[in-house]
Structure formats: C-alpha cells, structure tokens
Amino acid sequence: QVQLVESGGGLVQPGGSLKLSCAASGLVFSLYQLNWYRQGPGKERELVAEMTKGGRINYADSVKGRFTISRDRETMYLQMNSLKPEDTAVYYCNVDGPDPWTAQEVDYWGQGTQVTVSS
C-alpha cells in the first residue's frame, strides 16, 4: 500500500515562504504525473502545480512566479514564496497516471497539510 506523507505546512506572515514535502516509499516519482492541489475555506479543490513524467511543469495563474514544484527520487516538493492571505488552504500532494509495471491507473493522495498566511 502506497502512502504519501506530507510535511511542511504551518502559519506564516504575508510575504513569507514555506516548503511543502511529500514523501513516499516504493514510488519512483519520475515515473508518474505529480500534482499539488489546494482547497481554501469555502472553496473547491484546485490544481496549483503539476509536473509530468517528462518534467514539463504548469502552474495555476494565481501562483506563477511564486511557487515552484520539484522532485527527487522519492519526494516531491512545493516551494512557496511571497505568500498571500489568499494562499491559505489545505494543500494536498497527488500522484497519478499509469503504473509503469502494471499499466493500471493509480491515484494516490497525501493526507493534506494546512497552510495559513496571516499577520
């Protein structure tokens, strides 16, 4: 059973930075689509950043130039700079796509980590 374990959330002042991590044993992240989502209070879950198997990266317009998605072998990251109060949300990491060995679709989620941007 694959588990994604998130860490790095917390309370930060506007303009500050946080780095979220999402670790999994048994997964080689470069073989899957990697995504970071967030869900703010009273809002729907939205895609914040994604990285394809080939390394192509896309960001939501609201975070472009401020957030950076990256990965190493078994951990994915979301570096968040110049944080704003509207970035307050629960952030989720997600791994999906076909399993390279079975070809079955996988869809793994982290437990979520709270990010609060407030003075």
C-alpha positions as CSV (number, residue, x, y, z in Angstrom):
1,Q,0.0,0.0,0.0
2,V,1.5,3.3,-1.1
3,Q,1.3,6.2,1.4
4,L,2.1,9.8,0.6
5,V,3.2,11.6,3.7
6,E,3.1,15.4,3.7
7,S,5.0,17.8,5.8
8,G,6.0,21.5,6.0
9,G,2.7,23.4,6.5
10,G,2.2,26.0,9.1
11,L,1.4,29.6,9.9
12,V,3.4,32.3,8.0
13,Q,3.1,36.0,7.6
14,P,2.3,37.6,4.3
15,G,5.4,37.7,2.1
16,G,6.9,34.7,3.8
17,S,7.9,31.3,2.5
18,L,7.1,27.7,3.2
19,K,8.3,24.5,1.6
20,L,6.0,21.5,1.5
21,S,7.3,18.0,1.1
22,C,5.5,14.8,0.1
23,A,7.4,11.5,0.5
24,A,6.5,8.0,-0.5
25,S,8.3,4.8,-0.2
26,G,8.0,2.4,-3.1
27,L,7.4,5.0,-5.7
28,V,9.9,6.5,-8.1
29,F,8.3,9.9,-8.7
30,S,9.9,10.5,-12.1
31,L,7.6,7.7,-13.5
32,Y,4.3,9.4,-12.6
33,Q,2.4,12.6,-13.0
34,L,2.9,14.7,-9.9
35,N,0.4,17.3,-8.7
36,W,-0.2,19.7,-5.9
37,Y,-3.8,20.8,-5.1
38,R,-5.2,23.1,-2.5
39,Q,-8.6,23.7,-1.0
40,G,-9.3,27.0,0.7
41,P,-12.1,27.7,3.1
42,G,-15.4,27.5,1.3
43,K,-13.7,26.8,-2.0
44,E,-13.4,23.9,-4.3
45,R,-10.2,22.0,-4.6
46,E,-7.9,23.5,-7.3
47,L,-4.8,22.4,-9.1
48,V,-1.9,24.5,-8.1
49,A,1.1,22.9,-9.9
50,E,1.8,19.9,-11.9
51,M,4.9,18.1,-13.3
52,T,4.6,15.4,-16.0
53,K,6.8,12.3,-16.2
54,G,8.8,14.2,-18.8
55,G,9.4,17.1,-16.4
56,R,7.0,19.6,-18.0
57,I,5.7,21.9,-15.4
58,N,2.5,24.0,-15.3
59,Y,1.2,26.4,-12.6
60,A,-2.1,28.0,-11.8
61,D,-2.1,31.6,-12.8
62,S,-2.6,32.6,-9.2
63,V,0.8,31.2,-8.1
64,K,3.0,31.6,-11.2
65,G,6.3,33.2,-10.3
66,R,5.8,32.5,-6.6
67,F,5.5,28.7,-6.3
68,T,8.0,26.0,-7.6
69,I,7.3,22.3,-7.9
70,S,10.2,19.9,-7.9
71,R,11.0,16.3,-7.1
72,D,13.8,13.9,-6.3
73,R,13.6,10.1,-6.4
74,E,11.0,9.6,-3.7
75,T,10.0,13.1,-2.6
76,M,8.1,15.9,-4.3
77,Y,8.2,19.5,-3.1
78,L,6.3,22.7,-3.4
79,Q,8.4,25.8,-2.6
80,M,6.0,28.7,-1.9
81,N,7.4,32.3,-1.8
82,S,5.7,35.7,-1.4
83,L,2.8,34.1,0.3
84,K,-0.5,35.9,0.4
85,P,-3.5,35.5,2.7
86,E,-5.5,34.0,-0.3
87,D,-3.0,31.2,-0.4
88,T,-4.4,29.9,2.9
89,A,-5.7,26.4,2.3
90,V,-5.1,22.7,2.9
91,Y,-2.5,21.5,0.4
92,Y,-2.6,18.0,-1.0
93,C,0.0,16.1,-3.0
94,N,-1.2,13.7,-5.6
95,V,0.4,11.1,-7.8
96,D,-1.5,9.7,-10.7
97,G,-1.1,8.0,-14.1
98,P,-0.5,4.5,-15.3
99,D,1.7,2.3,-13.2
100,P,4.8,1.6,-15.2
101,W,4.8,-2.1,-14.4
102,T,1.0,-3.0,-14.4
103,A,-0.3,-0.2,-16.6
104,Q,-3.2,0.2,-14.2
105,E,-4.2,3.8,-13.3
106,V,-3.1,4.9,-9.9
107,D,-4.3,7.9,-7.9
108,Y,-2.6,8.4,-4.6
109,W,-3.2,11.3,-2.2
110,G,-1.4,12.8,0.7
111,Q,-3.2,13.5,4.0
112,G,-3.2,17.2,3.5
113,T,-1.3,19.9,5.3
114,Q,-2.6,23.3,6.5
115,V,-1.0,26.5,5.2
116,T,-2.2,29.6,6.9
117,V,-1.0,33.0,5.7
118,S,-1.9,35.7,8.2
119,S,-0.3,38.6,10.1
